[in-house]
Amino acid sequence: MTTPQARRPRRAWWILLLLGALVLVGAAALAFSPGFRLAPPVAFGDELSVDLSEGDHAVYVTPSDQWSEIECTGTFPAGGVLRLRPDMLQQAIVIPEQWDAQGSFSLGIASPGTITCDGPVADGRFTVGPVMTFFTVVGAVLLAIPGILLVIAGVVVGAVQARRP
């Protein structure tokens, strides 16, 4: 016959910590991965050549001291002229560097193209990347909450098990 203490799982706290860490890594990937998928930035006035997939893309600038005076133009042979739309749900990218959202655009088919941004901002640069929306940020936060709770539960269960003989 086994005693209740022998049946008690001794490593439950490791499982909780591992699950919590995996969920937190997923939340971080959701929140920060767009920053690592940006095209190499170029200075204002220079031309950025990109080969973009079908779907939504965004133009990001840094610094954006005079956001309303920065203008971006571009052409895509398969998709026509760049039509940059201001998107109030679009968010800035903060990792690995601070990039402010200038606007987004959509391509019906994959296409190479060129984009140029210019403005009165000294040392301004721009780049193109995936759209980071408010809902992406909220999704990352909502995913991080159970991850944090799992880590806390793992620490509490580990502490309680360590105190028991």
GUTI-350278 format. One record per residue (C-alpha): residue number from 0; x, y, z. Coordinates in steps of 0.1 Angstrom, whole numbers, plus 5000, padded with zeros to 4 digits. Each point is the difference from the previous one (the first is absolute). Last residue first. Layout:
GUTI-350278
<num = NUM	px = X	py = Y	pz = Z>
...
end
This chain:
GUTI-350278
<num = 164	px = 5093	py = 5166	pz = 5047>
<num = 163	px = 4979	py = 5029	pz = 4986>
<num = 162	px = 5017	py = 5034	pz = 4997>
<num = 161	px = 5014	py = 4993	pz = 4966>
<num = 160	px = 4966	py = 4989	pz = 4987>
<num = 159	px = 4985	py = 5033	pz = 5011>
<num = 158	px = 5028	py = 5020	pz = 4983>
<num = 157	px = 4997	py = 4980	pz = 4968>
<num = 156	px = 4962	py = 5004	pz = 5000>
<num = 155	px = 5004	py = 5038	pz = 5005>
<num = 154	px = 5027	py = 5003	pz = 4973>
<num = 153	px = 4980	py = 4980	pz = 4975>
<num = 152	px = 4968	py = 5019	pz = 5007>
<num = 151	px = 5019	py = 5033	pz = 4995>
<num = 150	px = 5014	py = 4986	pz = 4967>
<num = 149	px = 4965	py = 4989	pz = 4989>
<num = 148	px = 4985	py = 5034	pz = 5009>
<num = 147	px = 5027	py = 5018	pz = 4980>
<num = 146	px = 4993	py = 4978	pz = 4970>
<num = 145	px = 4962	py = 5004	pz = 5004>
<num = 144	px = 5005	py = 5038	pz = 4998>
<num = 143	px = 5025	py = 4999	pz = 4971>
<num = 142	px = 4975	py = 4988	pz = 4975>
<num = 141	px = 4976	py = 5029	pz = 5008>
<num = 140	px = 5029	py = 5024	pz = 4997>
<num = 139	px = 5011	py = 4986	pz = 4967>
<num = 138	px = 4965	py = 5001	pz = 4986>
<num = 137	px = 4996	py = 5036	pz = 5012>
<num = 136	px = 5032	py = 5009	pz = 4981>
<num = 135	px = 4989	py = 4982	pz = 4969>
<num = 134	px = 4966	py = 5017	pz = 5003>
<num = 133	px = 5016	py = 5034	pz = 5000>
<num = 132	px = 5016	py = 4991	pz = 4967>
<num = 131	px = 5035	py = 4993	pz = 4989>
<num = 130	px = 5000	py = 4999	pz = 4962>
<num = 129	px = 5029	py = 4981	pz = 4986>
<num = 128	px = 5031	py = 5018	pz = 4987>
<num = 127	px = 5013	py = 5030	pz = 4980>
<num = 126	px = 5027	py = 5024	pz = 5010>
<num = 125	px = 5007	py = 5037	pz = 5006>
<num = 124	px = 5028	py = 5023	pz = 5012>
<num = 123	px = 5001	py = 5035	pz = 5012>
<num = 122	px = 5034	py = 5016	pz = 5008>
<num = 121	px = 4984	py = 5035	pz = 5003>
<num = 120	px = 4962	py = 4999	pz = 4995>
<num = 119	px = 4987	py = 5024	pz = 4973>
<num = 118	px = 4985	py = 4971	pz = 4980>
<num = 117	px = 5006	py = 4974	pz = 4974>
<num = 116	px = 4990	py = 4964	pz = 4994>
<num = 115	px = 5008	py = 4980	pz = 4969>
<num = 114	px = 4986	py = 4965	pz = 4991>
<num = 113	px = 5010	py = 4977	pz = 4972>
<num = 112	px = 4984	py = 4968	pz = 4988>
<num = 111	px = 5002	py = 4962	pz = 4997>
<num = 110	px = 4966	py = 4983	pz = 5000>
<num = 109	px = 4979	py = 4973	pz = 5016>
<num = 108	px = 4964	py = 5004	pz = 4991>
<num = 107	px = 4971	py = 5022	pz = 5012>
<num = 106	px = 5023	py = 5022	pz = 5020>
<num = 105	px = 4988	py = 5019	pz = 5030>
<num = 104	px = 5011	py = 5033	pz = 5016>
<num = 103	px = 5007	py = 5013	pz = 5035>
<num = 102	px = 5008	py = 5032	pz = 5016>
<num = 101	px = 5028	py = 5020	pz = 5017>
<num = 100	px = 5004	py = 4978	pz = 5030>
<num = 99	px = 5028	py = 5010	pz = 5023>
<num = 98	px = 5032	py = 4979	pz = 5003>
<num = 97	px = 5019	py = 4997	pz = 5033>
<num = 96	px = 5028	py = 4974	pz = 4997>
<num = 95	px = 5004	py = 4962	pz = 5006>
<num = 94	px = 4972	py = 5001	pz = 5010>
<num = 93	px = 4976	py = 5030	pz = 5004>
<num = 92	px = 4977	py = 4997	pz = 4970>
<num = 91	px = 4973	py = 5026	pz = 5000>
<num = 90	px = 4963	py = 4991	pz = 4997>
<num = 89	px = 4974	py = 5000	pz = 4973>
<num = 88	px = 4964	py = 5004	pz = 5012>
<num = 87	px = 4997	py = 5035	pz = 4987>
<num = 86	px = 5011	py = 4990	pz = 4965>
<num = 85	px = 5010	py = 5027	pz = 4976>
<num = 84	px = 4999	py = 4986	pz = 4965>
<num = 83	px = 5030	py = 4999	pz = 4977>
<num = 82	px = 4990	py = 4995	pz = 4964>
<num = 81	px = 5032	py = 4989	pz = 4983>
<num = 80	px = 4995	py = 5001	pz = 4962>
<num = 79	px = 4993	py = 4969	pz = 4980>
<num = 78	px = 4998	py = 4965	pz = 5013>
<num = 77	px = 5020	py = 4979	pz = 4975>
<num = 76	px = 5026	py = 5027	pz = 4992>
<num = 75	px = 5000	py = 5012	pz = 5036>
<num = 74	px = 5006	py = 5037	pz = 5003>
<num = 73	px = 5007	py = 5022	pz = 5030>
<num = 72	px = 4993	py = 5032	pz = 5019>
<num = 71	px = 5004	py = 5010	pz = 5036>
<num = 70	px = 4995	py = 5034	pz = 5015>
<num = 69	px = 5011	py = 5012	pz = 5034>
<num = 68	px = 4984	py = 5033	pz = 5010>
<num = 67	px = 4973	py = 4986	pz = 5022>
<num = 66	px = 5025	py = 4980	pz = 5021>
<num = 65	px = 5021	py = 5030	pz = 5009>
<num = 64	px = 5021	py = 4985	pz = 5029>
<num = 63	px = 4998	py = 4966	pz = 4983>
<num = 62	px = 5035	py = 4987	pz = 5008>
<num = 61	px = 4999	py = 4974	pz = 4985>
<num = 60	px = 4976	py = 4988	pz = 4974>
<num = 59	px = 4979	py = 4969	pz = 4994>
<num = 58	px = 4982	py = 4991	pz = 4968>
<num = 57	px = 4975	py = 4971	pz = 5003>
<num = 56	px = 4991	py = 4968	pz = 4981>
<num = 55	px = 4967	py = 4982	pz = 4994>
<num = 54	px = 4997	py = 4971	pz = 4975>
<num = 53	px = 5019	py = 4984	pz = 4972>
<num = 52	px = 5037	py = 4997	pz = 5006>
<num = 51	px = 5025	py = 5028	pz = 4996>
<num = 50	px = 5033	py = 5004	pz = 4981>
<num = 49	px = 5014	py = 5033	pz = 5012>
<num = 48	px = 5022	py = 5028	pz = 4985>
<num = 47	px = 5003	py = 5029	pz = 5023>
<num = 46	px = 5008	py = 5033	pz = 4983>
<num = 45	px = 5018	py = 5028	pz = 5019>
<num = 44	px = 4984	py = 5033	pz = 5009>
<num = 43	px = 4997	py = 4991	pz = 5037>
<num = 42	px = 5027	py = 4976	pz = 5009>
<num = 41	px = 4997	py = 4962	pz = 4995>
<num = 40	px = 4989	py = 4972	pz = 5024>
<num = 39	px = 5007	py = 4963	pz = 4992>
<num = 38	px = 4966	py = 4984	pz = 4996>
<num = 37	px = 4982	py = 4992	pz = 5032>
<num = 36	px = 4994	py = 4965	pz = 5012>
<num = 35	px = 5017	py = 5002	pz = 5033>
<num = 34	px = 4977	py = 5028	pz = 5012>
<num = 33	px = 4970	py = 4979	pz = 4990>
<num = 32	px = 5012	py = 4972	pz = 5024>
<num = 31	px = 4995	py = 5022	pz = 5032>
<num = 30	px = 4964	py = 4996	pz = 5011>
<num = 29	px = 4991	py = 4966	pz = 4986>
<num = 28	px = 5034	py = 4986	pz = 5009>
<num = 27	px = 4998	py = 5014	pz = 5035>
<num = 26	px = 4966	py = 4984	pz = 5005>
<num = 25	px = 5013	py = 4966	pz = 4988>
<num = 24	px = 5030	py = 5003	pz = 5023>
<num = 23	px = 4976	py = 5007	pz = 5029>
<num = 22	px = 4979	py = 4969	pz = 4991>
<num = 21	px = 5031	py = 4979	pz = 4999>
<num = 20	px = 5012	py = 5014	pz = 5034>
<num = 19	px = 4966	py = 4993	pz = 5016>
<num = 18	px = 5000	py = 4964	pz = 4987>
<num = 17	px = 5035	py = 4994	pz = 5013>
<num = 16	px = 4992	py = 5016	pz = 5034>
<num = 15	px = 4968	py = 4979	pz = 5004>
<num = 14	px = 5018	py = 4968	pz = 4990>
<num = 13	px = 5028	py = 5007	pz = 5024>
<num = 12	px = 4975	py = 5007	pz = 5028>
<num = 11	px = 4984	py = 4966	pz = 4994>
<num = 10	px = 5033	py = 4983	pz = 5007>
<num = 9	px = 4992	py = 4981	pz = 5032>
<num = 8	px = 4967	py = 4985	pz = 4989>
<num = 7	px = 4982	py = 4988	pz = 5031>
<num = 6	px = 4995	py = 4962	pz = 4999>
<num = 5	px = 5027	py = 4994	pz = 5026>
<num = 4	px = 4985	py = 5027	pz = 5023>
<num = 3	px = 4966	py = 4983	pz = 5000>
<num = 2	px = 5016	py = 4967	pz = 5012>
<num = 1	px = 5003	py = 4970	pz = 4978>
<num = 0	px = 4987	py = 4966	pz = 5009>
end
